[in-house]
Amino acid sequence: MSVFVFDIDEGVYRGIAYGLAQTGVEVRGTDDPEDGIKFVRREKPDVVLLDVEMSESKGLDIYSQIAEIDPRLPVVMMASDADSETAIEAMQLGAFDYVTKPLDLEPTLQLVQKAIRTRRMMSEPVVLPTKNALGAGPDQFVGQCPEMLEVFKSIGRVAKQPVSVLVRGESGTGKELVARAIYQHSERSDAPFVEINCAALPDTLLESELFGHEKGAFTSADRRRIGKFEQCNGGTVFLDEIGDMSPATQAKVLRLLQEQRFERVGGNETIRTDVRIIAATNRNLEKMVDKGTFREDLLYRLNGMTIVLPPLREREEDVPILLQYFLSKAANDLGRREIEGFSPGALRILKKYDWPGNLRQMQNIVRQSVVTASGPVIVADFLPSDLLTPNDERDDSGRPSESLDRSESNEMRESNLLSFVEDRLDGDAKDVYADAIAVAERIILTRVLQHTKGNQSEAARILGITRGKIRDRIAKFGITIGSSVEVEPAEMA
Ligand SMILES: Nc1ncnc2c1ncn2[C@@H]1O[C@H](COP(=O)(O)OP(=O)(O)OP(=O)(O)O)[C@@H](O)[C@H]1O
């Protein structure tokens, strides 16, 4: 990714380059408007920072030229005056945001990172994978089960229609990926795409983020702010976690959907805009309607088309290809291209798991395993410890619970140990007896300590061994005793 800075003051460019040095983002800059425009045309940076003073002599000339070269390029305006008319005007025309000089480095860098993320979402294509290129290049939308084929078909059907879309599914099932895919295949793919997480902002801030506000609308409103619906005119707005929106904001969004009109917070002027809304939620909106916390008319309006993503536990046949995809991606990203795949034992455990955190959790677990793995094959020992807790020993939040189904958990423990032995037999088998005994000891100890909530005397009594031996084993296996009892994966080998 790269950032280009238009500023007469070289210090600004150097400060930003310094602040982003660790992130791998390339920063270039100029104090000459014409050179800058040539650069943007030739090098196609991902984000531009533009000093308003530089363009003031020619009004919005530089901004307009940049927007003409690439209407989706996020441009952050920098102004000395918080009320800069030029900066506000640029935002009305679609600039990403503006900051006031002298720049406070930290918030400026945060804004630039946000602009980089937005650019990524707009420009990195979401594609269906091909067998040979799994995990390489852009984000792929992996899925072969009938439910996912239905999802892909729905994306294709709805993308070009001028309707709102509601994407539903548990957390981590790929709702953002669906939103990006719809945008990229829509008639608006040349216009901006903006994401707003409705759960991340308190009510009043969310309202002014969406609709903007007038100067003085509330105590901290020291300047006019242009909201996303105004700024993104002609584009697509992705409202993530829409179930977390307050009733007052829901009412304003409903009006926007019905009339494409709204007023800034604290303002009288009615503003027209043309945005397409894609909304997502993991909440049960019908139940919220019953309870009176979500507007029925808004649900009806958003429901122009609904796409439902199944949880990962219902996509059993996709699990192997998804694992392979996340593995190739992690191995590429982490420079571990020698890693070839999972051992049969590790695969057995991964296939049995029920993935309460869905694809995001799978992605993280595969990444952790790649970090821990010491050879070209990921064996069961390199999997994080939460996978070794059987599904039925976890509560709703995915944490180990105390209620046990004995037969199932015994089978799981045996299969952990068995897969460990099988993995060793698959490879260069040596010292299998000692290693397997150590694995068994670890499984027994961890489980008993979970049962006694970390109480070692009680564990010693149950196990019929001394406290000294327990302490020795805890140290040897790297068992952590906190609110839950865990084994450090790195210590398991
Ligand atoms: N079918 C898929 N193929 C490949 N990667 C996927 C797939 N579905 C999701 N992912 C990846 O899993 C991660 C989580 O997906 P995403 O952020 O889209 O989920 P979400 O449903 O929006 O989550 P949340 O509700 O928590 O916001 C992302 O990195 C995404 O790229």
The ligand as a Tripos MOL2 file, in Angstrom:
@<TRIPOS>MOLECULE
LIG
   31    33     1     0     0
SMALL
NO_CHARGES

@<TRIPOS>ATOM
      1 N1        -16.1270  -18.2760    2.6310 N.pl3     1 LIG1
      2 C1        -14.9780  -17.6830    3.0050 C.ar      1 LIG1
      3 N2        -13.8370  -17.9540    2.3340 N.ar      1 LIG1
      4 C2        -12.6720  -17.3880    2.7140 C.ar      1 LIG1
      5 N3        -12.5370  -16.5320    3.7330 N.ar      1 LIG1
      6 C3        -13.6320  -16.2090    4.4360 C.ar      1 LIG1
      7 C4        -14.9140  -16.7610    4.1010 C.ar      1 LIG1
      8 N4        -15.8270  -16.2510    4.9520 N.ar      1 LIG1
      9 C5        -15.1450  -15.4340    5.7970 C.ar      1 LIG1
     10 N5        -13.8420  -15.4040    5.4840 N.ar      1 LIG1
     11 C6        -12.7940  -14.6440    6.1960 C.3       1 LIG1
     12 O1        -13.0750  -14.7750    7.5950 O.3       1 LIG1
     13 C7        -12.8940  -13.5290    8.2710 C.3       1 LIG1
     14 C8        -14.1970  -13.1050    8.9350 C.3       1 LIG1
     15 O2        -15.1340  -12.7640    7.9210 O.3       1 LIG1
     16 P1        -16.0360  -11.4370    7.9900 P.3       1 LIG1
     17 O3        -15.3050  -10.3080    8.6540 O.co2     1 LIG1
     18 O4        -16.5750  -11.1910    6.6230 O.co2     1 LIG1
     19 O5        -17.1800  -11.9680    8.9860 O.3       1 LIG1
     20 P2        -18.4310  -11.1870    9.5780 P.3       1 LIG1
     21 O6        -19.5880  -12.1120    9.4790 O.co2     1 LIG1
     22 O7        -18.5560   -9.8400    8.9250 O.co2     1 LIG1
     23 O8        -18.0100  -11.0270   11.1020 O.3       1 LIG1
     24 P3        -18.6240  -10.0240   12.2220 P.3       1 LIG1
     25 O9        -20.0770  -10.3470   12.3680 O.co2     1 LIG1
     26 O10       -17.8570  -10.4020   13.4530 O.co2     1 LIG1
     27 O11       -18.3550   -8.6330   11.7390 O.co2     1 LIG1
     28 C9        -12.4150  -12.5410    7.2160 C.3       1 LIG1
     29 O12       -11.0050  -12.4810    7.2530 O.3       1 LIG1
     30 C10       -12.8780  -13.1450    5.9050 C.3       1 LIG1
     31 O13       -12.0380  -12.7690    4.8290 O.3       1 LIG1
@<TRIPOS>BOND
     1     1     2 1
     2     2     3 ar
     3     2     7 ar
     4     3     4 ar
     5     4     5 ar
     6     5     6 ar
     7     6     7 ar
     8     6    10 ar
     9     7     8 ar
    10     8     9 ar
    11     9    10 ar
    12    10    11 1
    13    11    12 1
    14    11    30 1
    15    12    13 1
    16    13    14 1
    17    13    28 1
    18    14    15 1
    19    15    16 1
    20    16    17 2
    21    16    18 1
    22    16    19 1
    23    19    20 1
    24    20    21 2
    25    20    22 1
    26    20    23 1
    27    23    24 1
    28    24    25 2
    29    24    26 1
    30    24    27 1
    31    28    29 1
    32    28    30 1
    33    30    31 1
@<TRIPOS>SUBSTRUCTURE
     1 LIG1         1 GROUP 0 **** ****
